[in-house]
Amino acid sequence: MDLNNWTKTIAEQRWPILPDTLAEVRDACARHSDLINFTYLANLCLSDPFLLLDLFRVVGNSRALQRNESIPAVEPTLLLMGLEAVVTRFNRLEALEAAPGKLDPEVYEAVGDWMGRSRVAALLVKEWLSIMGDLKVEDCFVSALLYNLPGCIYMIQRNSLPDKPLLQEMSEAFDADYAKILAAFIKAMPLPAGFNQLLGPGAPSKRRQLLKLAIATANSLEHGVTRSTWLVGVDTAAKLINCTPELAYQSVVHAVLNVARHPHVAGYTFPARALLLLPTDSKKMEMKKAAALSSGDQLENAIRESIRFLANDLKFERVLYYHYEHDGHLLKLRYQVGVPSESPLRKLPLELEPGSFFGVFTSKPQSFHAPAAVRQQLTRRYDDEFFRHVGDQEFALMTLFGGHKLSGVFYVDNAVSGRSIDDTTYHRFKDLVTRLTMMPQ
């Protein structure tokens, strides 16, 4: 599928909102003009991502907003539009319905679930920012609400459930990572360009990190305390906002319950169900793991869990983690999956001599994807013993840094089958290691 064509197509139509929201909107707009409350309408927009999308499309082409790259607050936007324009626009909205010939009931529930996750992420980042003492929260709040909308529209258009995790399936369908899909969506609708500052690539900041951690936490709630990589995200947020892991975790619980108690659709209760379906001793597990992640072994625990994820979830046939030995200024294999006991790689130290491949590669935080042709070029360019033992297959590498300090290097490949590493899998590999770099080293 062509991404530009798809975003152009979905931008040519208005999208329906949730039925409960529509009923409340029409009831509010049917009142006498003196009784119409803009604060109430703003809260309705913040409760239904599709209604928020419809509102921001009105001001998306604003030259002032495009020039300043800002995100307008919802209530002032309604006030600037004026009562008559707001009532006229909102009265033309339609409801998203699960009915024969329209939307499959299972798809309708899945869309509600993903919108509910957006609400959880929005409330979560709001709470984390508040704990940090940051009073400017609405731009992050609305960014979290809109993050999953391209995925929701993708499901509505196809009227079927995805075969793979939703955002992964979209990335494969459009041959682009989800960040690019989101950027194309923002441009095509159009939405205020300020969303790119928070959701797109850019200089790291606590606010951007907290927003992305909140989204990742909400979108993977079903993993919860059974995955230490999930807890790493919560623990990282705790350190960014200078609070205990328990308090950061309780913010997740509060956000989930808040959404479930005010459901505009059944799917808004699904995040709470996901949390409740975790093991009955989940609280005990969470406290135990949070304590472990707060100890000096935090990074090691996360690295081991990441290796399991790379092997079991991303299906890499060989995973190696080389730890940086400061005293000897070299890399030594610390953890591995798929390396035979007789392989020289198990005992081979990687020298970081100036001009060597790993000497150059570990000089700064970076990742590297080497398809077969590039792999052959490396062999010719670098007389490195590592390449003589690792094989001729495609591979990917990424450094792990803590600030300016090198911690180690991750290496992945499919040495048995020779299967290529597609862009989506490579980006998920990078995302995983990037989350580790957010942790205290």
Secondary structure by P-SEA (a helix, b strand, c coil): ccaaaaaaaaacbbbbccaaaaaaaaaaaacccccccaaaaaaaaaacaaaaaaaaaaccccaaaaaaccccccaaaaaaacaaaaaaaaaaccccccccccccaaaaaaaaaaaaaaaaaaaaaaaaaaaacccccaaaaaaaaacaaaaaaaaaaacccccccaaaaaaaaacccaaaaaaaaaaaaccccccccccccccccaaaaaaaaaaaaaaacccccccaaaaaaaaaaaaaacccaaaaaaaaaaaaaaaaacccccccaaaaaaaaacccaaaaaaaaaaaaaaccaaaaaaaaaaaaaaaccccccbbbbbbbbccccccccccccccccccccccbbbbbccccaaaaaacccbbbbbcaaaaaaaaaacccccccccccccbbbbbbbccccccbbbbbbcccccccccaaaaaaaaaaaaaaaaccc
